[in-house]
């Protein structure tokens, strides 16, 4: 369904499955986990000279009609200043960022960040995430992407005209994923501000408008949060 319209590759990380029919190329790899799959996808985007990378790495489902709507949007609309794009989630879908659920606006709307599991990123963003193979579980990649999008004064959008679904559930608490994420972020020049942005987004479950205001002033707020955290260590996100 995808390959007639876009250059498409399937990266199979030791699933043990073989698709019955697919018009694109399939690479069969050992289990390189989420970070390794994104890392390899970025390399393929670089080698192909692509401006955008649409990365899907989860058991998401999209009806054919929804995909065809998204295809027309991606091929025909202006994505000037859009750094990250994501279809909305249906109400029965699972996502840990509430603003990704469909709000019935029938348009693209600006959000603080999106989950990395299904999203389209501009090269200006995925270049800054690379290399990411050591961030095995992929935690924190969405926060880094949000930080760089806002640093570049670019938009992160969810499209309410298109819906996908993701089965209910989640990885829950994962100490190994948290350690990988902190190590990955520590190698970024603005690591402290990225970590503080993570604190703000995941500790304070504000409404969409408040989050947008927060992100417009994230540098000031991150520094303020850092000072508050020093005074009151109990305030903060625990990895």
N, C-alpha and C positions, 0 to 999 in steps of 0.2 A: 504493500500500500504506500509506503514512503518513497521507495527507491525510484519510481518513475519521475518524481518531482525534485528530489534532492540527492546529492552525493551522500551515500549511506554506507556505513560499515557496522557489522555486528562483531563485537568482541566477546567471545565465549570463554569465561574464566572457569574452566573445568566443570561445566554444568552436567556433562554426560548426555546432553541432548543434541539432536541434529534437526534443524528445521526442515519440513517437507519441501518447501519451495521458498526461495528468496532470490531476488534479482540482483542484489548487491554482493559484496565480498564479505566472507566470514573469516575471522582470525580465531583460531583455537589456541588458547593460552592456559597455563597453569592458573590456580586460584591466586590472583594478585590483588584481590579485595577491591573495595571501592576506590581508594586512593590510587592504586595501580591502574585501574581501568580509566580513571579520569586522566592520569598522567599520560597513558598511551593515547587517549583520544586527543589530547592537546598536541601531542607530537604529530598525529595524523593531520590535524587541522593546520599545523605549521607547514608540514610537507606539501599539503595541497594548496597552500596560500589562501585559506579561507578567512573571511572577516568574522563570521559567526560560527559558533559551535553549539549545536543543540544536543545536550547530553542527557540520556535516559538510563538510569541504573537502579531500577526497582521494578517491582511487579505491578506497575501501573496499567490501567486499562482505559482506552479511549475508543468510543464508538466510531465507526467509519464516517458517519455524518459530521461528528465533531472534528475529526481529523481533517476532513475536506474543508470545513470552515476555517480551521487554523492554517491550512495550506494556502488558501486565498489571502488570508491576512498577512502571512509571512512573505508571500510573493508580491503583493500589490501595495501594501501600506508603507508609509515612511517611518523608519525606525531611527530617525535622527535623534541623537542624545539618549537613546535607550541602550543602556549597557547590559541589562538582564531582563529577560522576558520569560513568563511562565503562564500556562493555562491555569484557570481556577480549578479548585477541588470541589467536587459535589459534596452535599451535606452529609452523605453517608461515608465519605472518604476519611482517611486518616492523614492528618498533618499536624505538626506541633506548633505551627504558626497560624493563628486564627484568621489573620487577614488574607490567607490564601484561599479561604472558602469563598464560594460564589456569592457575591453581594447583590446580584441582579441589577447591576448598573448598565449592562449591555455596552461596555466600553473597556478600554485599558485604564487602570488606575494605579497610581504610584503607591508603593508599599515600602516598609523599612528594609525587608530582606525576604528571600524565598529559600526553600529547601533546595539543596544542591542536587537532589535525586532526579529531578526532571526540570530542566531549564535551558534557555538559550543565552549564551554569554558572548559579548563582543570580545574581540581579540585583546583590546586594552585591559580587559579583566582577566581572561584566562592566562595571558602572558604573566601576570603578577602572581597567579596561583601556582605556576610551574617552577620547580618540580614539586610534586605532592605525593609521590609513590609511598613515602615513609609514613604519611598520615593514613594509615591502613583503613580505618573505619570512616574517614571523611568528615569527622566532627570539626566544626570551626571553619570549614571551607566557605560556607554560606555567609558567615560573619566577615571573613576576609574580603569576600567578593562585595558585600554591602559597603564595607569601609572604603574600598578602592573606587567603587562607583560614586560614592558621595564625594570622595576626594577629587575626582575628575569632574564633578558637577554633572553627572549623568543620572539617568532615571532607572529605577527598578520597577517593573510593572507586572501586575497580574491582569489577565484578560478574562473578563466575565462573560464574554461572548462564546467562550470555549470551556468545556469541562472535561476533567479526567477523574478517575477514581483510583484510590489506593486502599487496599484492604486494611481494616481496623487492626491496630496493634502497633507495637513499636519496640525498639531495642531496650527501652528502660535505662536503668542505671548501668553504666559500663565504665568501670575504672580504667581499663586499658585504653578505651577510646578517648577518655579525658586526658590521659597521659600523652597519647600520640598527638592530640590536638594542641596541647600546651607546648609540646616540643616543636611542632610544626610552626606555630605562630611565633615562637621565640626567635626564629630565624628571619622574621620580617623586620625591616627597619623600624616600623611604627608598632612594634609588638605590644607595648604598654597601652597605646590608644585602642588597638584592636581588642585586646582583652577587656578593657573597660567598656567598650561598646558592647561586647558580649554580656557583661554584667547588666548593663542597662536594658538590653532587649529582652533577656530571659528572666530577669528578676522582676522587673516592673511590667506587668501585663496591662499596658495602657491601651486605649482605643487607637484606631488607625491614625486619626488626626494628631493625637498627642505624640505618637511615634514619629510621624513626619516632622513635627516641630522639633522633637528631640534630635533627630538625625541632622536637621539643618544646623543645629548648634552643638554637634556632638563633641567637637574639640574642647569647648569650654566645659560642657557637662561631664566629659570623661575626666578632665583634670579635677573638677569639683568632686566627682564620685571617688577618685583616687584619694583625695584628702579626707573625705568622710570615712572611707574604708580604713584609713590609717588611724583615725580617731575612734571608730566603732567597727572593729574587725568582724562583728557578727553580720554586718551588712555586706552582702556579696553572693555571687553565684559559686556554688561548690562543684568542682569538676569531678 
